[in-house]
């Protein structure tokens, strides 16, 4: 069979050179963008001056050149650093995006003995601006398409923070209070005013109780709002079998992993692996997909749900903690941490009870697997596959 047999006019022939030229142009642009200078690592020092109402970011970017000098001239290291700063580093005060001014300079990061073709250049990017009047907190957001994590240290009013931050793509930094510090000696003001001091203590205790309730609600809402993965994994527990003992053990393994991950993330004892969301999505595909193949329960599902709980806990902490109004010092207190974990566990228990009421009731009917299990498993597998391929779209 032959196609395009009709040869009237030269429309098809005349469009071929244009299509070929467009294809060559796209290919050349892609090659230039892939092979020219590109940023390989970023370290950031954030200076916040609450008295003067200004901020300054000192970003040191390691830039790797390509093997082609022509491409390096077309896209110099300054252009690569500027593109990275403008596209991936989002400065925010009270959730309002800012547009800082950029000042870029280039230094050689290699020593004198390094051959010219192997020398690396370090680009210093200064991003400065004024803190909007009345702003309460500062956040740095890293775009999800960013190819790397960013290390940041905050210096507020010439006092560096005790811990550096590692910001992963798609996450916020820890919020930093930028309200100006009130001058004056609180001890002198408190002399001879014991009743006022006692009242302040009572207010602080009430404020601490309010923060614990806020942490409980943050953990609860984080389970539902962070991502669909925690709820999807909870649903997959009930697809293979409705035996109460097996369901309970799977739910317990999932809860242990979730609570452990939230605790580690809140205390910054272990950083979440960058591939953890994809690992969690792959586990969802395996756990839900197995229910489409057979009805026999396998022991490997217990550790799989433990790992799934770790992934879900890290995702919940990464979403909810940056949005939570932390106490002074920028860290969760022990009471707030316990309340946050309990809130997430209560949300998981609620999801488990609702799922149990539905699946255990439906499991009594002969059409249960065909009408309930199969459609739910297909939806969960589709969601897991979409989560896996979404970063590459």
Buried (B, 14 or more C-beta within 10 A) or exposed (E): EEEEEEEEEEEEEEEEEEEEEEEEEEEEEEEBEEBBBBBEBBBBBBBBBBEEBEBBBBBBBBBBBBEEEEBBEEBBBBBBBBBBBBEBBBBBBEEEEBEBEBEBEBEEBEEEEEEEEEEBBBBBBBBBBBBEEEBEBBBBBBEEEBEBBBBBBBBBEEEEBEEBBBBBBBBBBBBBBBEEEEEEEEEEEEEEEEEEEEEEEEEEEEEEEEBBEBBBBBBBBBBBEBBBBBBBBBBBBBBBBBEEEBBEBBBBBBBBBBBBBBBBBBEEEEBBEEEBBBBBBBBBBBBBBBBEEEEEBEEEBBEBBBBBBBBBBBBBBBBBBBBBEBBEEBBBBEBBBBBBBBBBBBBBEBBBEEBBEBBBEBBEEEEBBEEBBBEBBBEBBEBBBEBBEEEEE
